[in-house]
Amino acid sequence: MPFDSLGSLSARLPLVNQLPKGPYYGILAEFATAADLYHACEHVRDAGFTRWDAHTPFPVHGLEKAMGIRRSPLPWIVLAMGLTGAALGFGLQWWVHASAYPLVISGKPFFAWPAMIPITFELGVLFAALGAVFGMLGLNRLPMHHHPLFRSKVFERVTDDAFFISIESWDPQFDPSATRKLLESLGARSVELLES
């Protein structure tokens, strides 16, 4: 299938990070405290927004519940990859010892499974670790070398003492003026419209 540009290729790939079309990336609101952010997240979630995030300088207990975040599928990816690695390791050893090179050593049978446990375990751990790393990168759509939020001067305080909510413009509920009014009504100290 021919692609006329890199953009049309990335539009078809599910795990490639994309920016929304149009002049705006979204809207950024700053809140004074973690409690204000928590309550604002509950209201944004209840308003039906789905493409948004909260940004804090430290973990806020229960924030994922306030945002309505579902459990990550990453543990299932790690389990599937670990079992795949263990099965491949065990299968390879069985094939080598019982089929490809059947040698009788010290009277052991061709299929001596206790001797295969260490390699089976190690390959299970290796594949599970690879599944964790690459699964996390894929689910988080990383690496993204530059994010539009980094253009905001106010957002620089996110690692010090500020609390933010960012709502992306490709959210079905997004409307620049209505979203701004919603965030201001929730007690935002500042609201900034971000360009793409």
C-alpha positions, -999 to 999 in steps of 0.1 A, spaced: 0 0 0 17 32 -11 19 62 13 22 97 0 38 110 32 51 100 66 20 116 82 -4 94 63 17 63 73 16 73 110 -21 79 108 -26 42 101 -2 28 127 -19 24 161 10 30 184 26 59 167 23 92 186 3 118 166 -6 154 171 -42 165 165 -50 183 133 -59 219 134 -43 250 149 -45 239 186 -30 210 205 -54 216 233 -58 236 265 -37 237 297 -51 247 331 -31 253 363 -45 246 398 -32 258 431 -32 226 452 -33 188 447 -68 188 463 -80 214 437 -66 193 409 -82 161 423 -117 177 423 -111 193 389 -102 158 375 -134 144 388 -154 171 371 -135 168 338 -140 130 339 -178 135 346 -180 160 317 -171 132 293 -136 141 283 -115 111 272 -83 127 257 -68 145 287 -42 141 314 -32 155 349 4 166 356 18 168 391 52 173 406 47 143 429 23 113 430 -12 122 442 -29 93 459 -62 83 442 -57 106 412 -61 77 387 -96 70 402 -105 106 400 -95 106 363 -113 73 356 -82 55 343 -87 19 336 -62 -8 346 -33 -11 323 -31 -41 300 7 -42 306 6 -71 331 -11 -93 305 15 -84 279 43 -93 304 25 -126 313 20 -135 276 56 -127 267 70 -146 298 50 -177 289 60 -174 252 97 -171 262 94 -201 286 76 -222 259 102 -213 233 131 -221 256 115 -254 267 106 -263 231 140 -255 217 157 -277 243 133 -305 237 139 -303 199 177 -302 204 179 -331 228 151 -354 216 150 -347 178 179 -329 163 209 -343 183 196 -373 203 227 -382 224 226 -406 253 248 -391 280 253 -409 313 222 -430 306 198 -401 307 167 -402 285 165 -379 255 138 -359 272 153 -351 306 130 -322 316 146 -313 350 178 -302 332 157 -279 310 142 -258 339 170 -232 343 170 -222 306 132 -223 305 131 -200 336 157 -176 322 141 -172 288 107 -167 305 122 -138 326 140 -124 296 109 -123 274 88 -109 303 113 -81 308 113 -73 271 75 -74 271 74 -49 300 98 -25 284 85 -25 249 49 -28 260 53 2 282 69 22 254 41 12 230 12 18 253 27 52 263 34 60 226 70 67 234 95 80 224 81 114 218 110 137 215 91 170 218 56 176 232 35 207 226 31 212 264 68 220 266 62 253 247 42 267 276 63 288 300 38 281 329 41 243 324 78 245 333 67 246 370 52 211 368 83 195 383 84 221 411 51 231 426 23 234 400 -6 211 392 -20 210 357 -48 195 335 -43 193 298 -71 185 274 -63 176 238 -81 192 209 -90 159 193 -112 150 223 -148 148 210 -160 171 238 -133 197 231 -144 232 222 -119 260 229 -143 285 246 -165 260 264 -135 240 277 -119 272 289 -150 282 308 -153 247 323 -117 248 336 -121 284 349 -153 274 367 -133 246 384 -109 271 400 -80 271 376 -55 298 383 -46 302 347 -59 286 314 -38 286 283 -47 275 247 -18 256 233 -9 257 196 1 226 177 
